[in-house]
Amino acid sequence: MTTHSKHQPTSKVATGNTSGSVGSLFGSNVSVVDYINGLPMAVIFTKDTVLWASSVALSYFGDSGKALIGSTLFSFMPLVQPNGEVSSELITKREALALQGKPQSFSALFMRSAQMPFAAHVLIRVSSFSNDVLEWIVTETYDDVPQIISKSTKNLSNDGNAPIDDLVWILDLDFNVLYINDAVRQHLGYSVTEIKSIPLKNRVDACTYTRIKELIEEHYARVTADSDYTSRNYTFSFNYEHFHKNGSLYYSRITCTFLRNSAGVIVGLYGVSKDITAQKRSESETLVSRQMYRLLFEQAPIGIFRYNKDGFITEYNRRFAETLKLTPKILERLNLFTLNDEKVVQAITCSLEGESCNYEGYYKATNSNMEGWLTLKAVPVFDNEGNVTGGIGIVEDISERKQAEESLRISEKMFRVLSSLTTDAASSLIFNPDGTFKREWTNVSILKTLDYSLSEIDSFEKWGQIVHPDDRADYYSQIKQIMSGKMVSPEFRVITKSGETVWINNTVYPEVDQNGRIVRLLSAIKDITPRKRAELELKESQRKLSTLLDNLPGMAYKGRLRNLQPLEFVSDGAVALTGYTPEELVSGKINVASIIHPKDLTRVVRGRIHAVSNNTRFQLRYRIFTKDGSLRWVEEMGVGTPDENGEIAIEAFIF
């Protein structure tokens, strides 16, 4: 018989084991002995009991080979099988097919002397000496551990086909690395030699090391105490975080099994590590997004609710219930399609048809005594396939705004006139058809500054002559607005008689008759030169401040307390600190909260809120992920200040 083997013995053994039940099967037929011993490696058995093994097989198994004759073959296959054939049931099926005259082949991992595994490709066929006896012929063996691993990794891989960049390893029970493949450099940044010299407890924090140790001990106790668990069938998985050589956090998904020697004693661990860092960061970002959503949802100053396609409310915030004066019991059974206001129902129906719809009107609640002006924005919610699954509604009580608008409408004309007249010059001008105007009355103290007489500026054209050349285009466009009956209030420069430049604000209110013809102009002029100079000085001060911030060894920023994202301002120091440009952070392309370590995020948010609530400065120390994935400790000092709208803005410096 001719066989192919990557492992070929250097010398041929002429005799084999001739004792036991082999004699009863084959008698004294010497050709049987010669035949068996002539094979590179062969085992003959019946009913799973080993009857005969060639001398090569016995010597290959070393000390384990002494127990080979008379044992079950499965006792020598304790490891995970290369192609997924890990159970005796599957191998028994192959034996049954072989007894029907259909030779079978498969690969398996065996244990031999010195607790060293080896992989072999096996051919099973009916012996030529008896139809009840099977021969196992080893056609290929692999002594090299990396080759063993490459054949057996598939069974430990979650998808049955481990990528070549997965980390494959063998550890002893003290977690010392006995073997690890070259992917360790890609995963952890260490060479094979380096990782073997670094204990596991030095590559993870104390809590993680304790958790791993307790987990291994738990599974060890399980497989050693319960006979139902066997090493070749038992695998377990877990996630853990450890440190890359560069100091960054790295997340792994471990799938492993126990290794046993031929005596059945567990001697180590064999497993595959998958890089799940990107997945973990994505989960972290998702968690942050959910937390931010929940925070905004609950603390929003307007009513927000979610509803399904059947019109039932599935979620709502406190402000929504307060606005409509609805109790939780009513909201639980409320169907939006049953509301009395048809326009509200139309808006909800429109959103469930895939469109965003708005409603504004005087609303009388169906299930409470609420009555007032409301706005409703209803938007659809889609699933991943683009199907509408429900909607989100935003409700705001605008009763106060409507009352204010009504009051403003009643007094608007008088208000505009009076507010415009509280200025440096005011005039009531009769507007003539030829474009000139006659002054009914005037208070022209600013004329002393301009040094012009009334006759020198008694028409639009004459005013145009003293307007600064760079502002004339805007000036004449404003005249067109006046002639169409609109009030204007432009700011522009004029040149005094002495050649100086003065900034003015000129508010003009055209009064029309019943035919829409302009009959009178109410004009107010205010000298705003001091304000404009102050604005220029402010811009210069801001420029200097920006230059200072850009050269400090850190990052200054400004953002809203309720939602930092997107930031309103970020200094150029962000690049050196985080790797991200100010544009990336301000645009919202990078979620600011996502670069904060998940374990620090809640503490940071609470620290800011606590300080602002107590009107004190805050100083925080936490970890961030830089753009290249590395972990970095930073300190942040800042304060909350109210802006012109009364919202709290965070102004802080991170270094």
JOQUI-V744013 format. One record per backbone hydrogen bond with DSSP energy under -0.5 kcal/mol. CO is the residue of the C=O (numbers start at 1). NH is the residue of the N-H. Records with the same first field share a line. If there is no record, write none. Layout:
CO = NH, NH
//
This chain:
6 = 8
16 = 18
19 = 22
20 = 23
21 = 25
22 = 25, 26
23 = 27
26 = 29
28 = 30
29 = 32, 33
30 = 34
31 = 35
32 = 36
33 = 37
34 = 38
36 = 39
41 = 138
42 = 54
43 = 136
44 = 51, 52
45 = 134
46 = 49
48 = 50, 73
49 = 46
50 = 70
52 = 44
53 = 17
54 = 58
55 = 59
56 = 60
57 = 61
58 = 62
61 = 64, 113
62 = 65, 66
63 = 66
64 = 67
65 = 68, 69
68 = 71
71 = 50
72 = 75
73 = 76
74 = 77
76 = 111
81 = 84
84 = 86
87 = 91
88 = 92
89 = 93
90 = 94
91 = 95
92 = 96
93 = 97
94 = 98
95 = 99
96 = 100
97 = 100, 102
98 = 101
101 = 103
104 = 124
106 = 122
107 = 83
108 = 120
109 = 79
110 = 118
112 = 115
113 = 116
115 = 117
116 = 112
118 = 110
119 = 142
120 = 108, 122
121 = 139, 140
122 = 106
123 = 137
124 = 104
125 = 135
127 = 130
130 = 133
133 = 127
134 = 45
135 = 125, 137
136 = 43, 138
137 = 123, 139
140 = 121
142 = 119
144 = 147, 148
145 = 149
146 = 150
147 = 151
148 = 152
149 = 153
152 = 155, 156
153 = 156, 157
157 = 160
163 = 166
166 = 168
167 = 273
168 = 181
169 = 271
170 = 178, 179
171 = 269
172 = 175
176 = 172, 178
179 = 170
181 = 184
182 = 185, 186
183 = 187
184 = 188, 189, 190
185 = 189
188 = 245
191 = 195
192 = 196
193 = 197
194 = 197
195 = 198
197 = 199
199 = 202
200 = 203, 204
203 = 243
205 = 209
206 = 210
207 = 211
208 = 212
209 = 213
210 = 214
211 = 215
212 = 216
213 = 217
214 = 218
215 = 219
216 = 220
217 = 221
218 = 222
219 = 223
220 = 224
221 = 225
222 = 226
225 = 227
226 = 229
230 = 233, 234
233 = 235
236 = 256
238 = 254
240 = 252
242 = 250
244 = 247
248 = 244
250 = 242
251 = 276, 277
252 = 240, 254
253 = 274
254 = 238
255 = 272
256 = 236
257 = 270
259 = 267, 268
261 = 264
265 = 261
267 = 173
268 = 259
269 = 171
270 = 257
271 = 169
272 = 255
273 = 167
274 = 253, 276
276 = 280
277 = 281
278 = 282
279 = 283
280 = 284
281 = 285
282 = 286
283 = 287
284 = 288
285 = 289
286 = 290
287 = 291
288 = 292
289 = 293
290 = 294
291 = 295
292 = 296
293 = 297
294 = 298
295 = 299
296 = 300
303 = 395
304 = 317
305 = 393
306 = 314, 315
307 = 391
308 = 311
311 = 336
312 = 308
315 = 306
317 = 321
318 = 322
319 = 323
320 = 324
321 = 325, 326
327 = 331
328 = 332
329 = 333
330 = 333, 334
334 = 313, 336
335 = 338
336 = 339
340 = 342
341 = 345
342 = 346
343 = 347
344 = 348
345 = 349
346 = 350
347 = 351
348 = 352
349 = 353
350 = 353, 355
351 = 354
357 = 378
359 = 376
361 = 363, 374
363 = 365, 372
370 = 365
372 = 363
373 = 398, 399
374 = 361
375 = 396
376 = 359, 378
377 = 379, 394
378 = 357
379 = 392
381 = 389, 390
383 = 386
387 = 383
389 = 309
390 = 381
391 = 307
392 = 379
393 = 305
394 = 377
395 = 303
396 = 375, 398
398 = 402
399 = 403
400 = 404
401 = 405
402 = 406
403 = 407
404 = 408
405 = 409
406 = 410
407 = 411
408 = 412
411 = 415
412 = 416
413 = 417
414 = 418
415 = 419
416 = 420
417 = 421
418 = 422
421 = 423
424 = 445, 446
425 = 525
426 = 443
427 = 429, 523
428 = 440, 441
429 = 431, 521
430 = 432, 438
432 = 435
435 = 460
436 = 432
438 = 430
441 = 428
443 = 426
444 = 447
445 = 448, 449
446 = 449, 450
447 = 451, 452
450 = 497
453 = 456
454 = 457
455 = 458
458 = 437
459 = 463
460 = 464
461 = 465
462 = 465, 466
463 = 466, 467
466 = 495
468 = 471, 472
469 = 472
471 = 475
472 = 476
473 = 477
474 = 478
475 = 479
476 = 480
477 = 481
478 = 482
479 = 483
480 = 484
481 = 486
482 = 485
488 = 508
490 = 506
492 = 504
493 = 468
494 = 496, 502
496 = 499
500 = 496
502 = 494
503 = 528, 529
504 = 492, 506
505 = 507, 526
506 = 490, 508
507 = 524
508 = 488, 510
509 = 522
510 = 512
511 = 519, 520
513 = 516
517 = 513
519 = 431
520 = 511
521 = 429, 523
522 = 509
523 = 427
524 = 507
525 = 424, 425
526 = 505, 528
528 = 532
529 = 533
530 = 534
531 = 535
532 = 536
533 = 537
534 = 538
535 = 539
536 = 540
537 = 541
538 = 542
539 = 543
540 = 544
541 = 545
542 = 546
543 = 547
544 = 548
545 = 549
546 = 550
547 = 551
548 = 551, 552
549 = 552
552 = 554
555 = 654
556 = 571
557 = 652
558 = 568, 569
559 = 650
563 = 560
569 = 558
571 = 574
572 = 575
573 = 577
574 = 578, 579, 580
575 = 579
578 = 627
581 = 585
582 = 586
583 = 587
584 = 588, 589, 590
585 = 567
589 = 591
590 = 592
591 = 594, 595
592 = 595
593 = 596
595 = 625
597 = 600, 601
598 = 602
600 = 604
601 = 605
602 = 606
603 = 607
604 = 608
605 = 609
606 = 610
607 = 611
608 = 612
609 = 613
610 = 614
611 = 616
612 = 615
618 = 638
620 = 636
622 = 634
623 = 597
624 = 626, 632
626 = 629
630 = 626
632 = 624
634 = 622
635 = 655
636 = 620
637 = 653
638 = 618
639 = 651
641 = 649
643 = 646
647 = 643, 649
648 = 561
649 = 641, 651
650 = 559
651 = 639
652 = 557
653 = 637
654 = 555
//
